[in-house]
């Protein structure tokens, strides 16, 4: 008996049994019939078989080989393996699983089997569950093409199997954080500068953030993004600076200055049948004039460079504006629905769980407990002073512990010198360039940060922080006082016994930083 390689899931009971179909099926049939008879005689009601054509005999859940759908020949790894599940009700007659390989930043991969209708959001939640990560709705699946130097984050509603079918042989999926995926819904004015949005110039007034997004999401409106871009000429190495317009119908360039007349417009790329990618090897591979390159790749493109529309912006804000507008024009209201789904799930779960205090910057206030009754500190100057006093209070508590016999941080075996190693935000001995790459990959939103060992001073550390799409570095220097070592990034004004205290303090207080620490750069191992 020759059985082709297929995985069929028939759910009729609450237990899962794994059978090897390469063996004889007769004892299996008798055993399943006996188990079904026991179920029918138990207290549970009998469940009729809604798929008799898939079973032999008709009253048994045993699948006949002839009922299997045609498929590819078996490779031997899963040969003759059937998975039969028995829940209390039927969900699917059969489900064919597809093998997908997911990679992490360190190059390690994990093979998962998913159904054809699994979306990118569902797969991310599966990987979060299997990797024991915190599900903060910032994980993303990235389509990565190393030979072309391209990558893009899949939208939450995209079907992973369909995307994999359209990828060329070198394409792969990466699992990583992306805090900026829906940041434009929270702060649209930072993503769409006035000089790049057409109706802002036409109306000559400030557009409210809510109306700005409504114009992008509403199909009846005609928003337009405009500005200069460098366009790589097809089949040549040269780049040409032209005036470009992005509309719902496509990307156009003007053949005569900044003219918008139809006879002067030339179609550069279609939106409906294309996807937009970030180019991560722009200057090195394509000779781009700036570091802010992106490209529009047709879905039918199988990896030919001549089929890619290579573009380059003047700065990071310009590139972000063009790419975000492309996503809004292509998917419209679906993006907003993707953004709202996690919030709706959180609201639904809150009705069934105990209330948990939200530790966000909006729920934290400065308090004064020096008197008999605590009070909220409204004065910003007084709040800043209280924050500084709290930093010194940590130092005094640590000094008291040191007097009682704790190890000095000067000793390498002390806890304060190694306690930060296991933290998600600590990335060890990486270079300045690698820290920039990680920040770029995970979204470049305000408050995105990581800590690393300093290259110039082995005893010091560096805080790498993103603010207004610019990456800044702050050196954390050790300083000794009364025989104890502290860490400080403001020349000793605020001192901390270890890096965890330092990070926790600046997550609550901005201090000398341009913004609070909000999002740690995280690299997960699958």
C-alpha positions as CSV (number, residue, x, y, z in Angstrom):
1,X,0.0,0.0,0.0
2,X,1.5,3.3,-1.1
3,X,0.4,6.4,0.9
4,X,1.5,9.8,-0.2
5,X,2.9,12.4,2.2
6,X,0.0,14.4,3.7
7,X,-0.9,15.5,7.2
8,X,-4.6,15.3,7.9
9,X,-6.1,16.6,11.1
10,X,-9.5,15.2,11.9
11,X,-10.7,16.6,15.2
12,X,-13.3,14.4,17.0
13,X,-12.1,14.0,20.6
14,X,-10.0,15.8,23.1
15,X,-6.9,13.5,22.8
16,X,-4.3,13.5,20.1
17,X,-2.9,10.2,18.7
18,X,0.1,10.0,16.4
19,X,0.0,7.0,14.0
20,X,2.6,5.7,11.5
21,X,0.6,4.9,8.4
22,X,3.4,2.9,6.9
23,X,2.4,0.0,9.1
24,X,-0.7,-2.2,8.6
25,X,-3.9,-0.3,9.1
26,X,-6.2,-3.2,10.1
27,X,-5.2,-3.3,13.8
28,X,-5.5,0.4,13.9
29,X,-9.0,0.3,12.5
30,X,-10.1,-2.2,15.0
31,X,-8.6,-0.2,17.9
32,X,-10.2,3.0,16.8
33,X,-13.6,1.3,16.4
34,X,-13.3,0.0,20.0
35,X,-12.3,3.5,21.3
36,X,-15.3,5.0,19.4
37,X,-17.6,2.4,20.8
38,X,-16.4,3.3,24.4
39,X,-17.1,6.9,23.7
40,X,-20.6,6.2,22.4
41,X,-21.4,4.2,25.6
42,X,-20.0,6.9,27.9
43,X,-21.8,9.9,29.4
44,X,-20.9,12.1,26.4
45,X,-23.5,12.4,23.7
46,X,-22.8,10.6,20.4
47,X,-21.4,12.8,17.7
48,X,-22.5,12.0,14.1
49,X,-19.8,11.8,11.5
50,X,-20.3,14.7,9.1
51,X,-17.6,13.5,6.7
52,X,-18.5,9.8,5.9
53,X,-16.8,10.0,2.5
54,X,-13.4,10.5,4.3
55,X,-13.8,7.5,6.5
56,X,-13.8,3.7,6.1
57,X,-16.0,2.3,7.3
58,X,-18.5,5.2,7.5
59,X,-18.9,5.1,11.2
60,X,-15.1,5.1,11.9
61,X,-12.7,8.1,12.1
62,X,-10.1,6.0,10.3
63,X,-9.1,7.7,7.0
64,X,-8.9,5.6,3.9
65,X,-5.8,6.1,1.7
66,X,-7.9,6.8,-1.4
67,X,-9.5,9.8,0.3
68,X,-6.2,11.6,0.6
69,X,-5.9,14.6,-1.7
70,X,-3.1,14.5,-4.3
71,X,0.2,16.0,-3.2
72,X,3.9,16.0,-3.8
73,X,5.9,12.8,-3.3
74,X,7.2,12.1,0.2
75,X,10.7,13.1,1.0
76,X,11.0,10.4,3.7
77,X,11.2,12.7,6.7
78,X,7.4,12.7,7.4
79,X,6.6,9.6,5.3
80,X,3.4,7.8,6.3
81,X,2.7,10.1,9.3
82,X,-0.9,10.9,10.1
83,X,-2.0,13.2,12.9
84,X,-5.5,12.5,14.0
85,X,-7.1,14.6,16.7
86,X,-10.4,13.9,18.4
87,X,-12.0,17.0,20.0
88,X,-15.6,17.0,21.1
89,X,-16.7,18.6,17.9
90,X,-15.5,18.8,14.3
91,X,-13.5,21.8,13.2
92,X,-11.8,20.8,9.9
93,X,-12.1,17.8,7.7
94,X,-8.4,18.0,6.8
95,X,-5.7,20.6,7.0
96,X,-2.5,20.4,4.8
97,X,0.4,22.0,6.6
98,X,3.3,23.9,4.9
99,X,6.8,24.0,6.2
100,X,8.2,27.5,6.9
101,X,11.7,28.2,8.2
102,X,12.1,31.3,10.5
103,X,15.5,32.9,11.2
104,X,16.7,35.2,14.0
105,X,19.3,37.9,13.8
106,X,22.1,35.5,14.8
107,X,21.4,33.3,11.8
108,X,19.8,30.4,13.7
109,X,16.6,29.0,12.2
110,X,13.5,27.2,13.3
111,X,11.2,25.1,11.2
112,X,7.5,25.4,11.9
113,X,4.5,23.8,10.1
114,X,1.6,26.2,9.5
115,X,-1.7,26.0,7.7
116,X,-2.3,27.9,4.5
117,X,-4.6,30.5,6.1
118,X,-2.2,31.5,8.9
119,X,-1.4,35.2,8.9
120,X,1.8,37.0,9.9
121,X,0.3,38.1,13.2
122,X,-0.8,34.5,14.1
123,X,2.7,33.2,13.3
124,X,4.4,35.9,15.4
125,X,2.1,35.0,18.3
126,X,3.0,31.4,17.9
127,X,6.7,32.2,17.9
128,X,6.3,34.4,20.9
129,X,4.6,31.6,22.8
130,X,7.2,29.0,21.8
131,X,10.1,31.4,22.7
132,X,8.6,32.5,26.0
133,X,8.8,36.2,25.0
134,X,6.7,39.1,26.2
135,X,3.8,39.6,23.8
136,X,3.8,43.4,23.5
137,X,2.4,43.4,20.0
138,X,5.7,44.8,18.6
139,X,7.0,41.5,17.1
140,X,7.1,41.3,13.3
141,X,7.9,38.9,10.5
142,X,10.4,40.3,8.0
143,X,10.8,39.3,4.4
144,X,14.5,39.4,3.8
145,X,16.4,39.0,0.5
146,X,20.2,38.9,1.3
147,X,21.4,38.9,-2.3
148,X,19.3,41.9,-3.3
149,X,19.9,43.6,0.1
150,X,16.1,44.1,0.6
151,X,13.8,43.6,3.5
152,X,10.3,44.6,4.6
153,X,7.9,43.8,7.5
154,X,4.9,41.7,6.6
155,X,1.6,43.3,7.4
156,X,-0.3,41.5,10.1
157,X,-3.1,40.3,7.7
158,X,-0.8,38.9,5.0
159,X,-0.8,35.1,4.6
160,X,2.7,33.7,5.2
161,X,2.3,30.8,2.8
162,X,1.4,33.1,-0.1
163,X,4.3,35.4,0.6
164,X,6.7,32.5,0.8
165,X,5.4,31.3,-2.6
166,X,6.3,34.6,-4.2
167,X,9.8,34.7,-2.8
168,X,12.9,33.7,-4.7
169,X,15.3,31.0,-3.6
170,X,17.5,33.2,-1.4
171,X,14.5,34.8,0.4
172,X,13.9,34.1,4.1
173,X,11.8,35.1,7.0
174,X,13.3,36.9,10.0
175,X,11.6,37.2,13.4
176,X,12.4,40.5,15.2
177,X,11.0,43.5,17.0
178,X,9.5,46.5,15.0
179,X,8.2,49.2,17.3
180,X,7.5,51.6,14.4
181,X,5.0,49.3,12.6
182,X,2.0,51.4,13.7
183,X,3.7,54.4,15.3
184,X,2.3,56.7,12.6
185,X,-1.2,56.1,14.0
186,X,0.0,57.5,17.4
187,X,2.1,60.4,16.1
188,X,1.1,61.1,12.4
189,X,2.6,64.6,12.3
190,X,6.1,63.2,12.9
191,X,5.7,60.9,9.8
192,X,4.2,63.3,7.4
193,X,6.0,66.7,7.2
194,X,3.8,69.6,5.9
195,X,6.0,70.3,2.9
196,X,5.6,66.7,1.6
197,X,1.8,66.5,1.9
198,X,0.0,68.1,-1.0
199,X,-3.3,69.2,0.8
200,X,-1.3,70.8,3.6
201,X,0.2,73.2,1.0
202,X,-3.1,73.7,-0.8
203,X,-5.0,74.6,2.3
204,X,-2.1,76.6,3.8
205,X,-3.0,75.6,7.3
206,X,-2.2,73.0,9.9
207,X,-4.1,69.8,9.5
208,X,-5.2,68.1,12.8
209,X,-3.6,64.6,13.3
210,X,-7.0,62.9,13.2
211,X,-8.0,64.5,9.9
212,X,-4.5,63.8,8.5
213,X,-5.0,60.0,8.9
214,X,-8.7,60.1,7.8
215,X,-7.7,61.6,4.5
216,X,-5.2,58.8,4.0
217,X,-7.7,56.0,5.0
218,X,-10.7,57.4,3.2
219,X,-10.9,56.1,-0.4
220,X,-13.0,59.2,-1.4
221,X,-10.1,61.6,-0.6
222,X,-7.1,62.2,-2.9
223,X,-4.0,62.8,-0.7
224,X,-0.7,63.1,-2.4
225,X,3.0,62.9,-1.2
226,X,5.4,65.0,-3.2
227,X,9.1,65.9,-3.2
228,X,12.4,65.2,-4.8
229,X,13.8,61.7,-5.0
230,X,16.9,60.2,-6.6
231,X,15.7,57.6,-9.1
232,X,18.1,54.9,-10.4
233,X,17.9,54.7,-14.2
234,X,16.9,51.3,-15.5
235,X,19.8,49.3,-16.8
236,X,22.4,51.9,-15.7
237,X,24.4,52.8,-12.7
238,X,23.6,56.5,-12.6
239,X,21.0,58.2,-10.5
240,X,18.8,61.1,-11.5
241,X,17.1,63.6,-9.1
242,X,13.5,64.2,-10.2
243,X,10.3,65.5,-8.7
244,X,8.0,62.6,-7.7
245,X,4.3,62.3,-6.7
246,X,2.8,59.3,-4.8
247,X,-0.9,58.9,-5.4
248,X,-3.4,56.0,-4.9
249,X,-3.0,55.1,-8.6
250,X,0.8,54.8,-8.4
251,X,4.2,56.6,-8.2
252,X,4.8,59.3,-10.9
253,X,7.7,61.6,-11.8
254,X,7.5,64.9,-13.6
255,X,9.4,65.2,-16.8
256,X,9.2,69.0,-16.6
257,X,10.3,70.4,-13.3
258,X,7.6,70.2,-10.7
259,X,4.7,70.2,-13.1
260,X,1.6,68.1,-12.3
261,X,0.0,68.3,-15.7
262,X,-0.9,64.8,-16.9
263,X,1.2,65.1,-20.1
264,X,4.3,65.7,-17.9
265,X,3.7,62.8,-15.6
266,X,5.5,59.4,-16.1
267,X,4.5,56.3,-14.2
268,X,7.4,54.9,-12.2
269,X,5.7,52.1,-10.3
270,X,2.3,50.6,-9.6
271,X,1.1,50.3,-6.0
272,X,-1.5,47.5,-6.2
273,X,0.8,44.8,-7.5
274,X,4.0,45.8,-5.7
275,X,5.6,46.0,-2.3
276,X,7.9,48.5,-0.8
277,X,11.3,47.4,0.7
278,X,14.1,49.0,2.6
279,X,17.5,48.7,0.9
280,X,20.1,47.8,3.5
281,X,23.1,47.7,1.1
282,X,22.3,50.9,-0.9
283,X,25.7,52.6,-1.2
284,X,27.7,49.5,-1.3
285,X,25.7,47.5,-3.8
286,X,23.8,50.1,-5.9
287,X,26.0,53.2,-5.6
288,X,23.2,55.2,-4.0
289,X,23.9,58.9,-3.4
290,X,22.6,58.7,0.2
291,X,22.1,56.1,2.9
292,X,18.3,56.4,2.7
293,X,17.5,54.1,-0.1
294,X,14.3,52.1,-0.7
295,X,12.8,50.3,-3.6
296,X,9.4,49.2,-5.1
297,X,9.5,45.5,-6.1
298,X,6.7,44.0,-8.3
299,X,5.1,40.9,-6.9
300,X,5.9,39.0,-10.1
301,X,9.6,39.9,-9.8
302,X,11.8,36.8,-9.1
303,X,15.0,38.6,-8.2
304,X,16.1,40.5,-11.3
305,X,17.6,43.9,-10.4
306,X,16.3,45.5,-13.6
307,X,12.7,44.9,-12.5
308,X,13.3,46.8,-9.2
309,X,12.5,50.5,-9.0
310,X,15.4,51.9,-6.9
311,X,14.7,55.2,-5.1
312,X,16.7,57.3,-2.6
313,X,15.6,60.1,-0.2
314,X,17.6,63.0,1.2
315,X,17.1,61.9,4.9
316,X,15.5,59.3,7.1
317,X,12.3,61.4,7.7
318,X,11.7,61.6,3.9
319,X,12.2,57.9,3.4
320,X,9.9,57.1,6.3
321,X,7.2,59.4,4.8
322,X,7.3,57.8,1.4
323,X,7.3,54.2,2.7
324,X,4.5,54.9,5.2
325,X,2.3,56.6,2.6
326,X,2.9,53.7,0.2
327,X,1.5,51.3,2.9
328,X,-1.5,53.5,3.6
329,X,-2.3,53.8,-0.1
330,X,-2.0,50.1,-0.7
331,X,-3.9,48.7,2.3
332,X,-6.0,51.6,3.6
333,X,-8.4,50.9,6.4
334,X,-7.0,47.3,6.8
335,X,-3.9,48.8,8.4
336,X,-6.0,50.6,11.0
337,X,-7.9,47.4,11.7
338,X,-4.6,45.6,12.3
339,X,-3.5,48.4,14.7
340,X,-6.8,48.1,16.6
341,X,-7.0,44.3,17.0
342,X,-4.4,44.0,19.8
343,X,-6.1,46.9,21.7
344,X,-9.5,45.3,21.4
345,X,-8.1,41.9,22.6
346,X,-6.6,43.7,25.6
347,X,-9.9,45.4,26.4
348,X,-11.7,42.1,26.1
349,X,-9.3,40.3,28.4
350,X,-9.4,43.1,31.0
351,X,-13.1,42.2,31.7
352,X,-12.0,38.7,32.7
353,X,-8.9,39.4,34.7
354,X,-8.0,41.4,37.8
355,X,-7.0,45.0,37.1
356,X,-3.3,45.5,36.8
357,X,-1.6,48.8,37.3
358,X,-0.3,50.2,34.1
359,X,3.4,51.1,34.3
360,X,3.5,53.7,31.5
361,X,4.8,57.2,31.5
362,X,1.2,58.6,31.6
363,X,0.4,56.7,34.8
364,X,3.5,57.7,36.7
365,X,3.6,60.9,38.8
366,X,6.0,62.4,41.2
367,X,4.9,62.0,44.9
368,X,6.1,63.5,48.1
369,X,5.7,61.3,51.2
370,X,7.8,63.4,53.6
371,X,4.7,64.5,55.5
372,X,1.9,62.6,57.2
373,X,-0.1,62.5,54.0
374,X,1.3,61.9,50.5
375,X,0.8,64.5,47.8
376,X,1.3,64.8,44.1
377,X,4.1,67.1,43.0
378,X,2.8,69.5,40.3
379,X,5.8,71.8,40.1
380,X,8.1,70.4,37.3
381,X,11.2,71.9,39.0
382,X,10.3,70.2,42.3
383,X,9.6,67.0,40.5
384,X,13.0,67.1,38.9
385,X,14.6,67.7,42.3
386,X,12.7,64.7,43.7
387,X,14.0,62.5,40.9
388,X,17.6,63.6,41.7
389,X,17.0,62.9,45.4
390,X,15.7,59.4,44.5
391,X,18.9,58.7,42.6
392,X,21.0,59.7,45.7
393,X,18.7,57.6,47.9
394,X,19.6,54.5,45.9
395,X,23.2,55.3,46.4
396,X,22.7,55.6,50.2
397,X,20.9,52.3,50.4
398,X,23.7,50.6,48.5
399,X,26.3,52.2,50.9
400,X,24.4,50.8,53.9
401,X,24.4,47.3,52.4
402,X,28.1,47.6,51.6
403,X,28.8,48.5,55.3
404,X,26.9,45.4,56.4
405,X,29.3,43.2,54.5
406,X,28.3,43.1,50.8
407,X,31.0,42.7,48.2
408,X,32.5,45.8,46.7
409,X,31.7,46.4,43.0
410,X,35.4,46.8,42.5
411,X,35.7,43.0,42.7
412,X,34.9,41.1,39.5
413,X,32.8,38.6,41.4
414,X,30.4,41.2,42.7
415,X,26.8,41.0,41.6
416,X,26.7,44.6,40.3
417,X,29.4,43.9,37.7
418,X,27.5,41.0,36.1
419,X,23.8,41.5,37.0
420,X,23.1,43.4,33.7
421,X,24.4,40.6,31.4
422,X,21.1,38.7,31.4
423,X,19.0,41.8,30.6
424,X,17.3,42.1,27.2
425,X,18.7,45.6,26.6
426,X,22.3,44.6,27.1
427,X,24.1,43.6,23.9
428,X,27.6,43.1,25.1
429,X,30.7,44.0,23.0
430,X,29.1,45.2,19.8
431,X,30.4,48.0,17.6
432,X,28.9,51.4,17.2
433,X,27.9,50.4,13.6
434,X,26.1,47.3,14.9
435,X,24.2,49.3,17.4
436,X,23.0,51.6,14.6
437,X,21.9,48.6,12.6
438,X,19.9,47.1,15.4
439,X,18.2,50.5,16.1
440,X,17.4,50.9,12.5
441,X,15.9,47.4,12.2
442,X,13.7,47.7,15.3
443,X,12.0,50.9,14.3
444,X,13.8,54.2,15.1
445,X,11.1,55.4,17.5
446,X,11.6,57.8,20.3
447,X,13.0,56.0,23.4
448,X,14.4,52.9,21.6
449,X,17.6,52.0,23.4
450,X,20.3,49.5,24.1
451,X,23.4,49.2,26.3
452,X,26.8,48.0,25.2
453,X,30.4,47.8,26.3
454,X,32.4,50.8,25.3
455,X,35.0,50.3,22.6
456,X,37.3,53.1,23.8
457,X,37.1,52.4,27.5
458,X,36.7,48.8,28.5
459,X,35.6,49.7,32.0
460,X,32.8,52.0,30.7
461,X,29.5,51.3,28.9
462,X,27.5,53.2,26.3
463,X,23.8,53.9,26.1
464,X,22.6,54.1,22.5
465,X,19.3,56.0,22.3
466,X,17.0,57.0,19.4
467,X,15.3,60.3,19.5
468,X,13.5,62.1,16.5
469,X,14.9,59.4,14.2
470,X,18.5,60.2,15.2
471,X,20.8,57.9,17.1
472,X,22.7,59.3,20.0
473,X,25.3,57.7,22.3
474,X,25.9,58.5,26.0
475,X,28.9,57.1,27.8
476,X,28.3,55.5,31.2
477,X,31.4,56.0,33.3
478,X,32.3,54.2,36.5
479,X,33.1,56.5,39.5
480,X,34.5,55.6,42.9
481,X,33.3,57.1,46.1
482,X,34.2,55.9,49.6
483,X,35.7,52.7,48.2
484,X,32.6,51.8,46.2
485,X,32.1,52.0,42.4
486,X,29.0,53.6,40.9
487,X,27.8,54.2,37.4
488,X,26.8,57.6,36.0
489,X,26.2,59.2,32.6
490,X,26.0,62.8,33.9
491,X,29.5,63.2,35.3
492,X,28.6,61.8,38.7
493,X,25.6,64.1,39.4
494,X,23.3,61.0,39.6
495,X,25.0,57.7,40.6
496,X,23.8,54.1,40.5
497,X,25.2,50.9,42.0
498,X,24.5,48.9,38.8
499,X,23.2,49.3,35.3
500,X,19.8,47.9,36.1
501,X,19.2,50.8,38.5
502,X,20.4,53.2,35.9
503,X,18.0,51.9,33.3
504,X,15.1,51.8,35.6
505,X,15.7,55.4,36.7
506,X,15.8,56.7,33.2
507,X,12.7,54.8,32.2
508,X,10.9,56.9,34.8
509,X,12.9,60.1,34.5
510,X,14.3,61.8,31.5
511,X,17.2,63.5,33.4
512,X,19.9,64.6,31.0
513,X,18.6,62.5,28.2
514,X,16.5,63.9,25.3
515,X,13.7,61.4,26.2
516,X,12.9,58.6,28.6
517,X,14.0,55.0,27.9
518,X,10.8,53.4,26.5
519,X,11.6,50.4,24.2
520,X,14.5,48.0,24.8
521,X,16.2,46.6,21.7
522,X,15.6,42.8,22.0
523,X,17.2,39.9,20.1
524,X,15.4,36.6,20.8
525,X,16.7,33.1,20.2
526,X,14.1,30.7,18.8
